[in-house]
Amino acid sequence: MRIPELRIGQLSAKLPIVQGGMGVRVSLSSLASAVANQGGIGTISCIGLGNIEGSAEVCERTSLEALINEIRKARRMTDGHIAVNFMGVLSNVDDLIRASVQEGIKLIVFGAGLPTRLPTLVPDPGVNLVPIVSSARVAELILRTWDRRYERIADALILEGPLAGGHLGFSAEQLEHPEDYSLEKLLPEVLETIKPYEDKHGKKIPVITAGGIYTGKDIARMLSLGASGVQMGTRFVCTKECGVSPQFKQAYLDAKEEDIVIIKSPVGMPGRAINNQFLKDLEVKGKLKISCPYRCLTACKVETARYCIALALLNSYFGDVDNGLIFCGQNAHRVNEITTVTDLIQELLRELEDA
Ligand SMILES: Cc1cc2nc3c(=O)[nH]c(=O)nc-3n(C[C@H](O)[C@H](O)[C@H](O)COP(=O)(O)O)c2cc1C
C-alpha cells in the first residue's frame, strides 16, 4: 500500500499520523518534534504548563511563557509540522492561542468546548483550525456556525471516538456502549455531514480519526474507511521522547485491561484513566481538600470538585503516581515496552504496508 500524505490546508505531512496533544505535560516539545521528524504531525499540549502554586495571574503568565518556550524548543529540534492542542475550558485559552500563532504555529487543535469564536481569534487563513469532535452533530454545528458567521470552514477535523484517553466527548451512559459509537460508525456519518460544506467551499476537510488506534492495521482500516489520517496518543506515552516520569510509564506497562476505568472529571466530562492508588483512595475519602488560588479551568466547580485535576495530573507527571491521576486510552493495557518514536513509527509503517 502506498502510504498517503496527510494534507491540511497548505500543509502536507509525509505520514498520515498525528501524535495527539496530551496534558498535563505528557506531550511537549521533545515528543512532538520527534514525531514531526519522522514525517508525522507532533502536537504540543498547552495544558497545565503554568505554576499552580501562585495566583491566577502567576499561573496564567507562567503557562504562557512555558508554552512559548516549548514551541521554540520544538522549532529548534524539527523543521516538521507542529500543532498545539487547546482546551476550550482553559481560563487563558485565548491568550495561549494568540501567542502560538505569533510563534508561527500553523495548526491549532481545539477540544473540550465549542470553538465558535476561533475564526475571529485566528483570522489568518494560513493558520489551520482543527476542531476535535465526537459526533456528526457537533461537526455540523461547528461547520454551520463558521460558515454563516465567518464564511470559513474547518481545515480538518479530529474525530475522537469513545476508546480515546483523557477527557471524552461522550456521556457516561454512552461510554457503557462504546460499540454504538465506534469510529467505524461515526466516520461515515461525519463524512456525509461535511460533504455539503466541502462542496460549497470547494475544499476538502480531512477527517483524522482518534481513539483506540493501535497498530498499522488499524491505521489501514481507518484510511480505507475514508479517514485522511489518524491521531494516536496512548502508544506515544511509553516512548523515550515522552517526558513523563518513569513511574507514569510503568503504570502503563503494569496496567491490565480491567484496570482501565472511566472517571468523572472535575472538568465536567468523563475521562479514561488507570484505576491506581489515587483513584482507590479517592473512592474511600470521597473528596480531597483543594486550595485553588488560580482557577485554571472555567468549567471546574472548585467548591464541589472532589480533587484538583491539574495537581493530580502534575503529580503523576512528576512521579508521585500514588497521589496522581494517570490518563490513558482503552488500549493502554497492550503497551508492554518502552520504545523510541523512530522504532514505533517504523513498526506502524511496516504493519500498515503489510495491511
Ligand atoms: C495521557 C493522555 C492525555 C491526554 N490529554 C489530552 C488533552 O489534554 N487534550 C486532548 O484534546 N486530548 C487529550 N488526550 C487524547 C489524545 O490526544 C488522543 O486523541 C487519544 O488519546 C487517542 O486515543 P489513543 O490514546 O487510543 O491513541 C489525551 C490522551 C492521553 C492518553
The ligand as an SDF file (V2000), in Angstrom:
LIG
                    3D

 31 33  0  0  0  0  0  0  0  0999 V2000
   -2.3580   10.7750   28.8180 C   0  0  0  0  0  0  0  0  0  0  0  0
   -3.3130   11.3890   27.8510 C   0  0  0  0  0  0  0  0  0  0  0  0
   -3.6260   12.7160   27.9590 C   0  0  0  0  0  0  0  0  0  0  0  0
   -4.4670   13.3150   27.0170 C   0  0  0  0  0  0  0  0  0  0  0  0
   -4.7270   14.6510   27.1130 N   0  0  0  0  0  0  0  0  0  0  0  0
   -5.4380   15.2730   26.1430 C   0  0  0  0  0  0  0  0  0  0  0  0
   -5.6040   16.6940   26.1610 C   0  0  0  0  0  0  0  0  0  0  0  0
   -5.1160   17.3820   27.0520 O   0  0  0  0  0  0  0  0  0  0  0  0
   -6.3360   17.2550   25.1650 N   0  0  0  0  0  0  0  0  0  0  0  0
   -6.8820   16.4940   24.1490 C   0  0  0  0  0  0  0  0  0  0  0  0
   -7.5170   17.0670   23.2510 O   0  0  0  0  0  0  0  0  0  0  0  0
   -6.7320   15.1670   24.1200 N   0  0  0  0  0  0  0  0  0  0  0  0
   -6.0250   14.5450   25.0760 C   0  0  0  0  0  0  0  0  0  0  0  0
   -5.8200   13.1810   25.0040 N   0  0  0  0  0  0  0  0  0  0  0  0
   -6.3500   12.4420   23.8340 C   0  0  0  0  0  0  0  0  0  0  0  0
   -5.2740   12.2140   22.7630 C   0  0  0  0  0  0  0  0  0  0  0  0
   -4.8840   13.4190   22.1870 O   0  0  0  0  0  0  0  0  0  0  0  0
   -5.7430   11.2730   21.6460 C   0  0  0  0  0  0  0  0  0  0  0  0
   -6.7570   11.8480   20.8610 O   0  0  0  0  0  0  0  0  0  0  0  0
   -6.2970    9.9650   22.1550 C   0  0  0  0  0  0  0  0  0  0  0  0
   -5.5630    9.5190   23.2390 O   0  0  0  0  0  0  0  0  0  0  0  0
   -6.3060    8.9520   21.0390 C   0  0  0  0  0  0  0  0  0  0  0  0
   -6.6180    7.6810   21.5130 O   0  0  0  0  0  0  0  0  0  0  0  0
   -5.4860    6.5870   21.8620 P   0  0  0  0  0  0  0  0  0  0  0  0
   -4.8840    7.0350   23.1350 O   0  0  0  0  0  0  0  0  0  0  0  0
   -6.2510    5.3260   21.9910 O   0  0  0  0  0  0  0  0  0  0  0  0
   -4.4820    6.5780   20.7530 O   0  0  0  0  0  0  0  0  0  0  0  0
   -5.0220   12.5620   25.9660 C   0  0  0  0  0  0  0  0  0  0  0  0
   -4.7060   11.2010   25.8870 C   0  0  0  0  0  0  0  0  0  0  0  0
   -3.8630   10.6090   26.7920 C   0  0  0  0  0  0  0  0  0  0  0  0
   -3.5310    9.1570   26.6620 C   0  0  0  0  0  0  0  0  0  0  0  0
  1  2  1  0
  2  3  1  0
  2 30  2  0
  3  4  2  0
  4  5  1  0
  4 28  1  0
  5  6  2  0
  6  7  1  0
  6 13  1  0
  7  8  2  0
  7  9  1  0
  9 10  1  0
 10 11  2  0
 10 12  1  0
 12 13  2  0
 13 14  1  0
 14 15  1  0
 14 28  1  0
 15 16  1  0
 16 17  1  0
 16 18  1  0
 18 19  1  0
 18 20  1  0
 20 21  1  0
 20 22  1  0
 22 23  1  0
 23 24  1  0
 24 25  2  0
 24 26  1  0
 24 27  1  0
 28 29  2  0
 29 30  1  0
 30 31  1  0
M  END
$$$$
